[in-house]
Amino acid sequence: MAEYIFRKLLAEEGLKNWQVSSAGLMALPGQSISAMARKVMEEDGTKVDGHLSRLLSRKILERADVVLTMTDHHRKMILDSYPEFSNKVFTIRGFLGEKGKIDISDPYGQPEERYREIRDEIKKISKMLLGKLNYFSLKEEGNLRNLENNKHRGDKVNIAIGSDHAGYEFKQEIIKYLEDEGYQYKDMGTDSTVSIDYPDYGYKVASAVAEGEYDKGILICGTGIGMSITANKVKGIRAALCHDVFSARATRNHNNSNVLAMGARVIGIGLALEIVKTWLGEDFDGGRHQRRVDKMHSIERGEYKGDE
């Protein structure tokens, strides 16, 4: 399923330089996709006609630029046989820098609903993978090769940015900064100074971050207040309104904020760029701060039981 889901996403995004194929470690060559997998894929609008299984081989590994496995066990099996390819073999979640439970289970032999759950999980992960493709470049012969053994894969974040009409010009300046620094970003509007409703764009950015398509979000309106309130209505979002560098640093260190809001009518662009630079450059401290963030999440879920 993963091959066809990712192919469809690449086509939708117009990323024509990438090719995706799959191979199994213990598959019987020439087998078609299972009836259950075909059903849940086609009900989601993805055609899988003509797919035949094949075994992973040295030749396939040599030609591949990146090899992504569903589980850590699969990754280890490949490296046990082909240790020389350790610089290009990752679990999907490991490639994204995730820790903890990184396996995506095989639904084979399980109920139909489980196939749908795995399909949707793969779709979500595949959208996140799209944001990492800019850390690769074309070789002269046309194949893709990872930069410096994928050194920068986890060093940059994938950013969604949006504004209303009052924040449009600020947003354009921030986008220039993101481009200069090599960040991957998506401009989610607005695209002019014509008056619009800020919740429309605040929701676009916040929901994209909450769904895992982007690592962080940046929102700008006149005061930043409306955007921050809107973003914080989206489950999983921790939006911080910052008009000074100290707050930008603190909200990353202590609150693990994933959306930054600013007001274009409150501060100048020079300070705004310093805030963006600081906010993107800081990490979450964890520890006692994780406990506090967890309590915020329990409030969000309606499970908060007071000081425990």
N, C-alpha and C positions, 0 to 999 in steps of 0.2 A: 504493500500500500504506500509506503514512504516514497518510493521512486516516482509514482504517478502523481502523488500529492505535490511533491516538490517540483516536478516538471510543470504542472499546471500553474503553480505560483510564479515560476520563472517566466513562463509565457505571459502571464498577466502583468508582470512588472517590466516586460520587454528586455530581460537580461539574456541576450542571445549567445553570449560567449561561453556560457556554462552548459555542460552536458551532464546528465544524470543517468546512472544505470545501477542495477543491483545485482548481487551475487550472493549465494548462500554458502555456508560452511559445511552443511550436511545435506544439501538439497539434491533431489534426483533431477538430473538435467532433463530439460524438455517438458517439464510439468507446467500446466497452466495454473493461473491463480485460483484459489479455492472459491467455491460457489458463494459462501458466506461473505468473503472479502469482496468479491465482485458485486454482490448485492448492495452492501453498505457504501461502496465507492460510487456505484452508478446512481444510487438514490441521492447522492451529494453532487451529482453532475460530472463525475470523473469517469471517463471511459478507459477500460483496461484491456481492450481487445488486442490479441496478438502477443500477450506477454507469455514468455516461456522461461522457466527457471534455468540457472546455470551455476556451476560451482566456481568459487573463488580460486584464482590461480596466480602464480607469480607474474604472469604477463599482465593481468588486470591490475595488480598492485603497482607494477612499474609504470603503467600508463596513467594511473590516477594521480591527481594532485592532492586530494584529500579523501580519506576513507573513514566513513562514520558508521559506527556500530550501534545497535539498539541496546546492548547490555555490556557491562564490563567483562563478563565471561567471554563474550564473543571477541572483544578487543584482545584479551589475553590469549585466546586460542590462535588468533592471527599472528601475534607477536611471538608466540612459542615456536611457530613454524617459520616465520619471516621476521626475525628481530631487526633486520637492517632497515625495515620500513617504520621504525618507531616514531620518526618525525612527522609522519603523515596519518597515523591511525589513532582515532579518538572515539570515545562514545559521543553520541550526539549532544547529550547534556554536558559532558565534560568539555567538549569543544566550545560550548557557550560559557564556560567558566563556572558552571553550577557545581555545588558540593552536596554531600549527603546522598540521598536516594537518586541515583542517576540512571537507573535502568528503565527501559520502556518494554513492557512485557509483550510476549507473543500471544495473541488471542486464540490461536489455533485450538480447536476442540471445545471452546467455551461458548456460552450463549450469544445470540445475535447482538444483544445490547452491549456486550463486552467489546465486540468488534467496532461498534459505533463509538464507544468510549476511547478506544485506542486510535481510531481514525481521527477523532477530534483532538486528541492529545498530539498526534503527529502533525496535524494542521497547525496547531498553535506553535509547536517547536519549529516547524518549517518557516513560519513567518519571522521568528526570531533569527533563524539562520541567514535569512536574506540580508539582515543588517550587518553581517560579518564579511560579506563578499568583497567589500571595498578594500580589505586588507590583503588582496591578492592582485597580481599583475600578469599581463600577457607576456609569454616568451615570444621570441622572434618567429618560431615555427607555428605559433598560433595556439598552443596549448597554454593552460593556466598553471602558474607556479606560485606557491606561497612565498611571501616575503620574509626573508631571514628566519626560515623555519617557523613561520607564523608567530614571530616574536611579539608583534603588536596586537595579536588577536584579543587579548584581554585588557590592553592598555587604554583603549578608547571606548566611549559609550555611544550608543545609538540614540539620537535625540529627536523627539517630536517638538516642534515649535509652532506657536500660534499667537494671534493677537486680534484685537478688534481694530476699528478705524483709528482710535486714539493712539494705539501702540504700534501701528503699521510701520512708521519710519524707524522706530527703535528696533523693531523686529528685523528689518532689512540690514541694519548695522550689526546686529548680533549674528545674523546669518553670515555676513562677511567674515566675522571673527571665527565662527565655526569652520568655515571653509579654509581659512588661513591656517588653522590649527589641525586640520585633517580629520575633523569629526564627521561621522556619517549622520545626516539629519534629514528630516522630512518637514517641509513647510506646509502646514495644514490650514493656511489662510489666517486672515482675510488677505485679499490681494490688492487693496487700494485703501484710500482714506474715506471712501463712501461709508456713511453711517450704517452700522449693522448691530446685531445683538450679541454681546460678548458671550452669553452662555453657550451659543452654538459652537463657538471655536474652543471655549474652555472644555466643553464636553468631548470634542473630537480628540484633543490632545490627551486629556486625562484618561479616557477610555482606552486609547491606544497604549498608554503606559500600563494601565491596570491589566490589560489582556496580554501583556508580555511582548507586544510587537516592538516596543521601544523601551530602552532602559530608563530614560529620564525625559521629563518634559519641561519646557520653558513657556510661560504665558505672560503677555504684556497687555495691559489696558490702561486707562487713564490713571487710576490710582493703584491698580493691582488687587484691590479688595474684591471686586466682583469676580475676577478670574479665580482668585484663591478660594472664595466661597463655592463657586461652581465646581471646581476641581475636587474639593473635599466632599462633595456629594456623591462622588464615584467610589464605590467600594474598592479598598486597596490603595487608595491615593493618600499620600501625606504631603499636601501642598503647603509651602512656606512662603509667606509674603516678606520679602527682604529688601531693605533700602540702605543697608550698610554691610560692609565686608564681614564684620564680626558676626552678625546674625547669619550670614550665608555660610560661614564656617561652622558655627555652632549647630545649625539645623541639620547639616550633614553628619557631623560628629555625634550628636546627641539624639536627633529625631529620625535619622535615616530618611530624610525627605526625598521624595522622588519627583516632585514637581516644584519648580521655582516660579514665583509670581512677582512681577515688578510693575510700578506705575510710571508711565512715560511723562506724566505731568507732575511727578513728585521729585524725581532725580534726573540728573543729566546723563548723557550717553556714556561719558567717560567713566563715571562711577558704576553705571549699569554693567559695562564690560568687565570691570574689576570684580563685581559681584558674581557675574557668570563664570569668570575664570576661577575664582575661589571656590564657588559651589561645585563646579565640575571636577576640581582637583582634589577635593577632600573625600575621605572615607568615613564610614560609620565606625564608631569606637566599640560598639557591642557592650558586653559586660552588663552592668546595672542599667545601661540605657536600653539594652534589648528587652529587659523585663518591663520597662516602661512602655516601649513600643508595643510589646505583646498585650499590655493592658488596654492600649488604645484600640487594638484590633478586637479585643474581647468586647469593648463597648460597641464597636461597629457591628459586631455579630449579634448583639443583644444578649451576651453571655456574662457581662461584667457583674461580679458579686461583691464589689467593694474591696477594701484593703485586706489582702490575704498574704 
